[in-house]
Amino acid sequence: MGLQSWIVYRTVHQSDSIHVYAGRPRKEARCPDCGQLTRCVYDRTREWKRKLHTWCNEKPVYLWVRPRRFQCSACRKVFTERFPGIRPWARRTERAEALLLQRLKAGSFRRAAQESGTSASTLRRLLFRCVGQQINLEEALRDVDAFVLSIDEHSYRGRDMMVTVTCVWPKRRLLAILPDDRMKTLERFLRQLPDTVRRRIRAVCIDLKDAWRHAVKRALPGAVIVADPFHVIQDANRRVDEARLVEQQVTGVRLRRWPLLKNEDDLTERQAAQLAAIRKHHKNVAHFHWVKEQLRDVYRASNRDEAAAILDRVIFETQSASDAALMQWGRTLRRWREAILAYHTWRVSNGYTEGVHTKIKLLKRISYGFRNREIYVRKMLLAFMPLAWLTSHPQLLT
């Protein structure tokens, strides 16, 4: 129960709870005004005060304390003794609060309240007091000389999006969840980072959004932009599928989807035959598929020079094509050329961030959604925060 340095006077077991009467062995306290250590006991309060301390076999364990009154020998101030692990005027000890946060990490407010015998409003107040809206990066990453950020968005409710900021190299950690997906909010967050943190950001991994790229460039001019490989291939599959649908509408011939979107090395014999037929009779769709496979080869390349040669050939072929959509794709690849090739320098992606989004979706489903954005942000940060790190480093939260 964490009472090794206490004096336990007696323990009372009841049917629904356990009561422990305890006190501190040393008759000394430190003055809150001058900091002087005094041994002069002024008096002892007669009333025992109950504090929720922990749980034992699903029974709440209450700690009963009777604080003493001391008088400072230096400034003559009379003050009340403070017990370790108990905040002034608190109804729960820090141990109980840590256990409540642990119950809340992987569950909903209602379930945690029912299991602990408290209320959802109590848990919300505890969440607001212990968990901030973002992590203090200067303290959390002070032992890292350089790191890479990842920025992606996830759905808060429907098409109402929020931005997730994570560290993907050398440590993997959720850093912040921004309340919306506006560019001003993202740029303000990056600009408000301490200078000691901004100088150590070497690269930022994002998806293919020009607005995000410009915002990161304005806020972090020294950071390298890395295009997320998953989003590059996802965008390629989307363009190939759109070309397939247009070709179906023009010719009236049904074209199979998976032979075009699936990796060519993983096709079955039947799918390979279907792809060969598409290449023979539908040259435009075959050109889109060729570009998509070449982009896969860019990421399979052994070094940056080999990848640059493949990508430059793709850009040249697409910009000289007769199809307007293919030419537009080529212009997009030209704008993102350096960001795509930067993958071979840093070897990072948004994979960890997508995993964070998967866990966030699970917690949203367990909690049946959230209506308050501030509670949502703090609850999700708590889910990714080690409990020991939270309780032992409260200064890491802002």
C-alpha positions in Angstrom: 0.0 0.0 0.0 3.0 2.3 0.0 2.9 2.9 3.7 6.3 1.5 4.6 7.5 4.7 6.3 4.2 5.2 8.2 3.0 4.0 11.5 -0.2 2.0 11.1 -2.2 2.2 14.3 -5.0 -0.1 13.4 -6.9 -1.6 10.4 -10.6 -2.0 10.2 -12.1 -4.4 7.7 -15.7 -3.8 6.7 -17.9 -5.6 4.2 -17.5 -3.0 1.5 -14.3 -1.2 2.4 -11.0 -1.3 4.4 -10.0 1.5 6.7 -6.3 2.1 7.7 -5.5 4.5 10.5 -1.9 5.7 10.2 0.5 8.6 10.9 4.0 9.8 10.4 6.7 8.6 12.9 8.8 11.7 13.0 7.7 14.8 14.9 9.1 17.4 12.6 7.9 19.5 9.7 9.2 22.2 7.4 7.7 25.7 7.5 6.0 26.6 4.2 7.1 30.3 4.6 10.7 30.3 5.6 11.5 26.6 4.9 13.0 26.0 8.4 12.7 22.5 9.9 10.9 22.6 13.2 10.1 20.0 15.9 7.8 22.2 17.9 4.4 20.5 18.0 1.7 23.2 18.6 -1.3 20.8 18.9 -2.9 17.8 17.3 -6.3 17.9 15.6 -8.8 15.6 17.2 -10.7 14.8 14.0 -9.4 12.0 11.7 -9.6 12.8 8.0 -10.4 10.1 5.4 -8.4 9.9 2.1 -9.1 7.3 -0.6 -5.7 5.5 -1.0 -6.0 2.3 -3.1 -8.2 -0.8 -3.8 -7.8 -4.3 -2.4 -9.9 -7.1 -4.0 -12.1 -4.5 -5.5 -12.7 -2.9 -2.1 -11.7 0.7 -1.6 -9.0 1.2 1.0 -9.3 4.5 3.0 -6.4 6.1 4.7 -7.3 7.9 7.9 -4.8 10.6 9.1 -4.8 13.1 11.9 -2.4 15.9 11.0 -0.5 17.8 13.7 0.0 21.5 14.0 3.5 22.8 14.2 5.0 26.2 15.1 8.0 27.4 13.3 10.9 28.1 15.7 12.2 30.8 13.4 9.2 32.9 12.2 6.7 31.6 14.8 4.2 30.7 12.1 1.7 28.0 13.0 1.0 25.6 10.1 -0.5 22.2 9.5 1.6 19.1 8.8 1.6 17.9 5.3 1.8 14.2 4.5 3.8 12.8 1.6 1.6 11.7 -1.3 -1.4 13.8 -0.1 -2.1 17.2 -1.6 -3.7 19.8 0.7 -7.5 19.5 0.9 -7.4 16.5 -1.4 -9.8 13.6 -0.8 -7.5 11.1 -2.5 -3.9 10.3 -2.2 -1.5 10.5 -5.2 -1.5 6.7 -5.3 -5.3 6.6 -5.7 -5.1 9.2 -8.4 -2.5 7.2 -10.3 -4.7 4.1 -10.1 -7.7 6.1 -11.3 -5.7 7.3 -14.3 -4.6 3.8 -15.0 -8.2 2.6 -15.1 -9.1 5.5 -17.4 -6.2 4.8 -19.8 -7.8 1.9 -21.6 -11.5 2.4 -20.8 -14.4 4.9 -20.9 -15.2 7.4 -18.1 -18.3 5.4 -17.2 -16.6 2.1 -16.9 -13.7 3.6 -14.9 -16.1 5.3 -12.6 -18.1 2.1 -11.9 -15.0 0.1 -11.2 -13.5 2.6 -8.9 -16.7 3.7 -7.1 -16.2 7.4 -8.2 -18.1 9.6 -10.6 -17.3 10.5 -14.2 -17.1 14.2 -13.3 -14.4 13.3 -10.7 -12.4 11.5 -13.4 -12.8 14.5 -15.7 -11.5 16.9 -13.1 -8.6 14.6 -12.4 -7.9 14.3 -16.2 -7.9 18.1 -16.6 -5.5 18.5 -13.6 -3.0 15.8 -14.5 -2.9 15.8 -18.3 -2.2 18.8 -20.5 -3.2 19.5 -24.1 0.3 18.6 -25.3 3.6 17.3 -24.0 6.5 19.6 -23.1 8.8 18.6 -25.9 11.8 20.4 -24.4 11.7 18.0 -21.4 10.5 14.9 -23.2 13.2 15.0 -25.9 16.1 16.6 -24.0 18.3 13.5 -24.4 17.8 13.4 -28.2 20.1 15.5 -30.4 18.0 15.2 -33.5 14.5 13.8 -34.3 12.0 13.5 -37.1 8.3 14.5 -36.8 5.3 13.0 -38.4 2.1 15.0 -39.1 -1.2 13.4 -40.2 -4.9 13.9 -39.6 -7.6 11.7 -38.2 -11.4 12.1 -37.8 -12.7 13.5 -34.6 -16.3 13.3 -35.7 -17.3 12.6 -39.3 -15.4 15.0 -41.5 -14.3 17.1 -38.6 -10.6 16.4 -38.6 -7.8 16.8 -36.0 -4.0 16.8 -36.6 -1.8 14.3 -34.9 1.9 15.2 -34.3 4.2 12.3 -33.4 8.0 11.7 -33.2 9.0 8.8 -35.4 12.8 8.8 -35.1 14.8 8.0 -33.0 12.0 7.5 -30.5 8.3 6.8 -31.3 6.0 8.9 -29.2 2.8 10.8 -29.5 3.5 14.5 -28.9 0.3 16.5 -29.5 -3.2 16.4 -30.9 -4.2 19.7 -32.4 -7.9 20.7 -32.0 -8.5 21.1 -35.7 -6.9 20.7 -39.1 -6.5 24.4 -40.1 -3.1 25.4 -41.5 -2.9 28.3 -39.1 -3.3 26.0 -36.1 -0.5 23.7 -37.4 1.8 26.6 -38.2 1.1 28.3 -34.8 2.0 25.0 -33.0 5.3 24.7 -34.9 6.2 28.3 -34.4 5.5 28.1 -30.7 8.0 25.3 -30.1 11.0 26.3 -28.1 14.1 27.2 -30.1 16.0 24.4 -28.6 13.5 22.0 -30.0 13.1 23.6 -33.4 16.8 23.5 -34.1 16.8 19.7 -33.5 14.0 18.9 -35.9 15.7 17.5 -39.0 12.8 16.3 -41.1 9.0 16.2 -41.1 7.0 13.4 -42.7 3.7 14.4 -44.2 1.3 13.2 -46.9 0.8 14.9 -50.3 -0.7 18.1 -49.2 0.8 21.3 -50.6 -0.7 23.4 -47.8 1.0 21.3 -45.1 4.3 21.5 -47.0 4.1 25.3 -47.2 3.2 25.6 -43.6 6.1 23.4 -42.4 8.5 25.3 -44.7 7.4 28.6 -43.2 7.6 27.4 -39.6 10.6 25.1 -39.9 12.7 26.4 -42.8 15.7 24.1 -41.9 13.6 20.9 -41.8 13.5 18.4 -44.7 10.1 17.4 -46.1 9.6 13.7 -46.5 6.6 12.4 -48.5 5.0 9.4 -46.7 5.5 6.3 -49.0 2.1 4.9 -48.0 0.3 8.1 -49.1 2.3 8.3 -52.4 1.3 4.7 -53.3 -2.3 5.3 -52.1 -2.5 8.4 -54.3 -1.2 6.3 -57.2 -3.8 3.6 -56.7 -6.5 6.2 -56.6 -5.4 7.7 -59.9 -5.2 4.2 -61.5 -8.7 3.3 -60.3 -10.1 6.6 -61.6 -8.5 5.9 -65.1 -10.0 2.4 -65.0 -13.5 3.8 -64.3 -13.2 6.4 -67.1 -12.1 3.7 -69.5 -15.1 1.5 -68.5 -17.5 4.4 -69.2 -15.9 5.1 -72.6 -15.5 1.6 -73.9 -18.3 -0.2 -72.1 -15.9 -3.0 -71.2 -15.6 -4.1 -67.5 -12.1 -3.9 -66.2 -11.0 -5.8 -63.2 -9.8 -3.7 -60.3 -7.4 -5.9 -58.3 -5.1 -6.7 -61.2 -4.4 -3.0 -61.6 -4.2 -2.0 -57.9 -2.4 -5.1 -56.5 1.4 -5.3 -56.5 2.4 -7.0 -59.8 4.7 -9.4 -58.0 1.8 -10.7 -55.9 -0.7 -11.4 -58.7 -2.2 -14.8 -59.2 -2.0 -16.5 -62.6 -5.6 -15.4 -63.4 -5.0 -11.8 -62.3 -1.7 -11.7 -64.4 -3.6 -12.9 -67.5 -6.3 -10.2 -66.8 -3.5 -7.5 -66.5 -1.9 -8.7 -69.8 -5.3 -8.3 -71.5 -5.7 -4.8 -70.1 -2.2 -3.8 -71.3 -3.0 -5.1 -74.8 -6.4 -3.5 -75.3 -6.4 -0.4 -73.0 -3.1 1.5 -73.5 -4.1 4.5 -71.4 -4.9 2.5 -68.3 -1.7 0.4 -68.9 0.3 3.7 -68.8 -1.2 4.6 -65.5 -0.4 1.2 -64.1 3.2 1.5 -65.4 3.6 4.7 -63.5 2.3 3.2 -60.3 4.7 0.2 -60.5 7.6 2.6 -61.2 6.8 4.5 -58.0 7.0 1.2 -56.2 10.4 0.7 -57.7 11.5 4.1 -56.5 11.0 2.9 -52.9 12.6 -0.5 -53.7 15.8 1.2 -55.0 18.9 0.5 -53.1 20.1 4.2 -52.9 18.9 7.7 -53.7 20.7 8.0 -57.1 18.9 4.9 -58.4 15.6 6.1 -57.1 16.2 9.6 -58.7 16.9 8.0 -62.1 13.6 6.0 -61.9 11.6 9.0 -60.7 13.0 11.4 -63.4 12.1 8.9 -66.1 8.5 8.6 -64.7 8.2 12.4 -64.6 9.4 12.8 -68.2 7.0 10.1 -69.5 4.0 11.5 -67.7 4.5 15.1 -68.7 4.9 14.1 -72.4 1.8 11.9 -72.3 -1.4 12.9 -74.2 -3.8 12.2 -71.3 -4.5 15.3 -69.2 -4.9 13.4 -66.0 -1.5 11.7 -66.6 0.1 15.1 -67.2 -1.4 16.5 -64.0 0.0 13.5 -62.1 3.4 14.2 -63.6 3.3 17.8 -62.4 2.4 16.6 -58.9 5.4 14.2 -58.9 7.7 17.0 -60.1 6.6 19.2 -57.2 7.1 16.4 -54.7 10.3 15.0 -56.3 12.7 16.0 -53.5 10.2 15.0 -50.8 9.8 11.5 -52.4 13.6 11.1 -52.7 14.1 12.2 -49.1 12.8 8.8 -48.0 16.1 7.2 -49.0 17.9 9.6 -46.7 15.7 9.3 -43.6 13.8 6.0 -44.1 10.8 7.2 -42.1 7.1 7.0 -42.8 3.7 7.8 -41.1 3.3 4.1 -40.1 3.6 4.8 -36.4 1.1 7.7 -36.7 -1.4 5.5 -38.5 -1.1 3.0 -35.7 -1.8 5.8 -33.2 -5.0 6.6 -35.2 -6.0 2.9 -35.0 -5.8 3.0 -31.2 -7.6 6.3 -31.1 -10.5 4.8 -33.1 -10.7 1.9 -30.7 -10.8 4.2 -27.7 -13.5 6.3 -29.4 -15.6 3.2 -30.0 -15.2 2.1 -26.4 -16.2 5.5 -25.1 -19.1 5.9 -27.6 -17.7 9.1 -28.9 -16.7 12.5 -27.4 -18.5 15.8 -27.4 -15.9 17.9 -25.8 -12.7 18.5 -27.8 -10.5 19.4 -24.8 -11.5 16.2 -23.0 -10.9 14.2 -26.2 -7.4 15.5 -26.6 -6.4 14.9 -23.0 -8.0 11.4 -22.9 -6.1 10.4 -26.0 -2.8 11.7 -24.7 -3.3 9.8 -21.5 -3.8 6.6 -23.5 -0.3 6.9 -25.0 1.5 8.1 -21.9 3.3 5.6 -19.6 1.7 5.9 -16.2 5.0 5.9 -14.3 6.3 8.7 -16.6 3.1 10.7 -16.0 3.2 10.4 -12.2 6.9 10.9 -11.8 7.3 13.8 -14.3 4.3 16.1 -14.0 6.4 18.9 -15.4 6.4 17.2 -18.8 2.8 18.2 -19.4 1.7 21.7 -20.4 
